[in-house]
Amino acid sequence: MMPAWWRTDPCAPFRIGPREFPGRIWTASGCFAYGLTGHEMTAPGYASPYEGLGAVVTKTITPEPRAGNPMPRLVETPAGALNSIGLENVGLREFVRDVMPRLEAAAVPFVASIAATCPEQFSDLARAVQTAGAKMRHWHGLELNLSCPNVAEGGHDFGKDPDTVAACVSAAGGGAGDRALLVKLTPNVGDIAALARAAAAAGAHAVSAVNTFVGLDVDLATGRPCLPRRFGGYSGAAILPLALAKVDEIVRKAQVPVVGVGGIGSADDALKYFALGAVAVQVGTAQMRDPFCAARIARQLQTG
Ligand SMILES: Cc1cc2nc3c(=O)[nH]c(=O)nc-3n(C[C@H](O)[C@H](O)[C@H](O)COP(=O)(O)O)c2cc1C
């Protein structure tokens, strides 16, 4: 039973900046790979896991392919998951030559997630994706993942400083062309609304909030952290109230559309983001457990 205030069709087109998206329920970067294998998956009553989806945000790509961090990279906790994947990805060349054309041919709506180590690299990546996607109907936008260390600034995360957020958005802006430019925000800061304001002032059409929270788990057998790099990114059901609080802060203190991400595993979870003012939502960890999770949410939230 839907609450009385919910009157939105999550599968109806809506705009972010210059671009019309086919729906408001998306999958989050890194949690549905490149979105290429869904047609091989089956679930009773569903044609595919793409049914009703507004976008697949593809795994973040970097200029060169990356092998990622040593194993183990993913640890399950009672109410979430801790990961330290290290941005394993196929790199820009394979992404534009192989992944993007296949997504287009399969009519999968997608947003390309990109990460770099300086604003100039963001500019190069954005332009390369734009060139490859200029004539594609199903490429809807860019999502800048600013969780990488900024090499030029001594290795601090780009995403934690409003000025560097603005520099990356400005650098990538031209490369989004007539598509939406989104910025994925880290929640590991005191004032997330300041980041959102900086992104919007520099030309971002929306922010995606949030990326993972810094976490650590300990293996009691060894007495050492479970992950080789000690810390990881915490996600899943446990972070829902934390992520909702960050989204609420942005909605109240920044004038920019918000795509809510964090802890969504059901239609009710998604509704909480919409109640706070999010324009769309992304399903992450829950999509790894059930590749039809986002499609189920899209169907359950339909009002008609
Ligand atoms: C295994 C894994 C890999 C991820 N990879 C990326 C990534 O490449 N780029 C990115 O922006 N976020 C990445 N994320 C973060 C998710 O997109 C999402 O922001 C976060 O997990 C919170 O949502 P959730 O609680 O629904 O998982 C990853 C998360 C997980 C669990």
The ligand as a MOL file (V3000), in Angstrom:
LIG
                    3D

  0  0  0     0  0            999 V3000
M  V30 BEGIN CTAB
M  V30 COUNTS 31 33 0 0 0
M  V30 BEGIN ATOM
M  V30 1 C 31.3640 -3.5060 -4.2120 0
M  V30 2 C 31.0980 -2.0410 -4.3790 0
M  V30 3 C 31.7410 -1.3390 -5.3960 0
M  V30 4 C 31.4940 0.0220 -5.5690 0
M  V30 5 N 32.1040 0.6850 -6.5930 0
M  V30 6 C 31.8280 1.9980 -6.8020 0
M  V30 7 C 32.4010 2.6830 -7.9110 0
M  V30 8 O 33.1370 2.1240 -8.7350 0
M  V30 9 N 32.0980 4.0000 -8.0490 0
M  V30 10 C 31.2600 4.6800 -7.1880 0
M  V30 11 O 31.0090 5.8760 -7.3800 0
M  V30 12 N 30.6940 4.0350 -6.1460 0
M  V30 13 C 30.9480 2.7280 -5.9430 0
M  V30 14 N 30.3560 2.0690 -4.8960 0
M  V30 15 C 29.4570 2.8200 -3.9850 0
M  V30 16 C 27.9800 2.6220 -4.3840 0
M  V30 17 O 27.7360 3.0970 -5.6870 0
M  V30 18 C 27.0420 3.3260 -3.3730 0
M  V30 19 O 27.3010 4.7080 -3.4090 0
M  V30 20 C 27.2340 2.8360 -1.9500 0
M  V30 21 O 27.4720 1.4440 -1.9240 0
M  V30 22 C 26.0220 3.1580 -1.0650 0
M  V30 23 O 24.8550 2.5620 -1.5840 0
M  V30 24 P 24.2930 1.1370 -1.0570 0
M  V30 25 O 24.2160 1.2160 0.4280 0
M  V30 26 O 22.9680 0.9780 -1.7380 0
M  V30 27 O 25.2830 0.1110 -1.5000 0
M  V30 28 C 30.5950 0.7070 -4.7000 0
M  V30 29 C 29.9530 -0.0200 -3.6770 0
M  V30 30 C 30.1780 -1.3640 -3.5110 0
M  V30 31 C 29.4690 -2.0990 -2.4090 0
M  V30 END ATOM
M  V30 BEGIN BOND
M  V30 1 1 1 2
M  V30 2 1 2 3
M  V30 3 2 2 30
M  V30 4 2 3 4
M  V30 5 1 4 5
M  V30 6 1 4 28
M  V30 7 2 5 6
M  V30 8 1 6 7
M  V30 9 1 6 13
M  V30 10 2 7 8
M  V30 11 1 7 9
M  V30 12 1 9 10
M  V30 13 2 10 11
M  V30 14 1 10 12
M  V30 15 2 12 13
M  V30 16 1 13 14
M  V30 17 1 14 15
M  V30 18 1 14 28
M  V30 19 1 15 16
M  V30 20 1 16 17
M  V30 21 1 16 18
M  V30 22 1 18 19
M  V30 23 1 18 20
M  V30 24 1 20 21
M  V30 25 1 20 22
M  V30 26 1 22 23
M  V30 27 1 23 24
M  V30 28 2 24 25
M  V30 29 1 24 26
M  V30 30 1 24 27
M  V30 31 2 28 29
M  V30 32 1 29 30
M  V30 33 1 30 31
M  V30 END BOND
M  V30 END CTAB
M  END
